[in-house]
Amino acid sequence: MEDRRLLSITEVGEATGLPSSALRYYEKAGLIRSSGRAGGRRQFDTGVLQRLAVVALLQEVGFTIAEIGVLVNGRGKRETWHSLAEAKLDEIDSHLQRVTAARELLVASLECGCSSVESCDLVASRRGRHRQVAETLTFRTRSST
């Protein structure tokens, strides 16, 4: 049988390492729910600790608070999970490609042998590319809002 003791926000914070402000934020965002109040203070069921562990895991792999809200509160959880997880994997793969390209460029620049970045043939060969990168970033920013 599960322990039904209620925990104060301070006790939840101590158990999780989260400040009270984060717990209030998570409650406002709908990720956790208090079980009521005692003496004007929030009280939480012990199940909140498992919910917060799930939230921490999802944040660690890159989900936003809004995405986590959909995952922990949505209906059709399996389908929702698969859909959001696959989208997150695509996002991570795209990020890895950008990081790999950036790393390769830095390695090439270190091996270049030019006396300065300003006179580097590698930079000259990529002239104009910054405009494409800026346009891509602007497009991503606009499309994600």
C-alpha positions in Angstrom: 0.0 0.0 0.0 1.3 3.5 -1.0 2.2 6.0 1.7 -0.5 8.7 1.7 1.3 11.1 4.0 1.2 14.7 2.8 4.4 16.6 2.3 4.9 20.3 2.7 6.4 22.3 -0.2 9.6 22.5 2.0 9.7 18.7 2.4 9.2 18.2 -1.3 12.0 20.7 -2.0 14.3 19.0 0.4 13.6 15.6 -1.1 14.1 16.7 -4.7 16.6 19.5 -4.4 14.2 21.9 -6.1 13.6 25.4 -4.7 10.0 26.2 -3.7 9.8 28.7 -6.5 10.4 25.9 -9.0 7.7 23.8 -7.4 5.2 26.7 -7.5 6.2 27.2 -11.2 5.6 23.5 -12.0 2.3 23.7 -10.2 1.2 26.8 -12.2 2.3 25.0 -15.4 0.2 22.0 -14.5 3.0 19.5 -14.1 2.2 18.9 -10.4 -0.8 19.4 -8.2 -1.0 20.1 -4.5 -3.4 18.1 -2.5 -4.6 21.1 -0.6 -3.4 23.4 2.0 -2.7 23.2 5.7 -2.3 26.5 7.5 -2.2 28.3 4.2 0.7 26.1 3.0 0.7 23.8 0.0 0.6 20.1 0.8 1.6 17.4 -1.7 0.8 13.7 -1.9 4.0 11.6 -1.8 3.3 10.6 -5.5 4.6 14.1 -6.4 8.1 12.8 -5.9 7.7 10.3 -8.8 6.1 12.9 -11.0 9.0 15.3 -10.3 11.4 12.5 -11.2 9.6 12.1 -14.5 9.7 15.9 -15.1 13.5 15.9 -14.4 14.1 13.0 -16.8 12.1 14.7 -19.6 13.9 18.0 -19.0 17.3 16.2 -19.1 16.6 14.8 -22.6 15.5 18.2 -23.8 11.7 18.5 -23.5 10.3 21.9 -22.8 7.9 22.6 -19.9 5.0 22.8 -22.4 6.0 19.4 -24.0 6.3 17.9 -20.6 2.8 19.1 -19.7 1.4 17.4 -22.8 3.2 14.2 -21.9 2.2 14.0 -18.3 -1.3 15.3 -18.6 -2.4 14.2 -22.0 -4.7 11.5 -23.2 -3.5 8.8 -25.5 -0.2 8.9 -23.6 1.5 6.1 -25.7 0.8 7.8 -29.0 1.7 11.2 -27.7 4.9 9.9 -26.1 6.0 8.3 -29.4 5.2 11.3 -31.5 7.0 13.8 -29.2 9.9 11.4 -28.6 10.4 10.9 -32.3 10.3 14.7 -32.9 12.8 15.2 -30.1 15.1 12.6 -31.7 14.9 14.4 -35.0 15.7 17.7 -33.2 18.7 16.1 -31.4 20.0 14.5 -34.7 19.8 17.9 -36.4 21.7 19.5 -33.5 24.3 16.7 -33.6 24.9 17.4 -37.3 25.4 21.1 -36.6 27.8 20.4 -33.7 29.8 17.9 -35.8 30.1 20.4 -38.7 31.2 23.1 -36.3 33.8 20.8 -34.7 35.1 19.8 -38.1 35.4 23.5 -39.1 37.3 24.3 -35.9 39.7 21.3 -36.4 40.3 22.4 -40.0 40.9 26.0 -38.9 43.5 24.8 -36.2 45.3 22.7 -38.8 45.1 25.5 -41.4 48.5 27.1 -40.7 47.4 30.7 -41.7 48.8 33.5 -39.6 45.4 34.8 -38.6 41.7 34.2 -39.0 41.4 37.4 -41.1 43.8 36.1 -43.7 42.7 32.4 -43.6 41.9 30.7 -46.9 39.3 28.6 -45.0 37.4 31.8 -44.1 37.7 33.1 -47.6 36.3 29.9 -49.0 33.3 30.2 -46.8 32.6 33.8 -47.6 28.8 34.4 -47.9 28.0 31.3 -45.9 27.2 33.4 -42.9 24.3 34.9 -44.7 22.8 31.4 -45.4 23.3 30.5 -41.7 21.7 33.7 -40.5 18.7 33.2 -42.9 18.3 29.6 -41.6 18.4 30.7 -38.0 15.9 33.5 -38.7 13.6 31.1 -40.4 13.8 28.6 -37.5 13.1 31.4 -35.0 10.0 32.6 -36.9 8.6 29.1 -37.6 9.0 28.0 -33.9 6.9 31.0 -32.6 
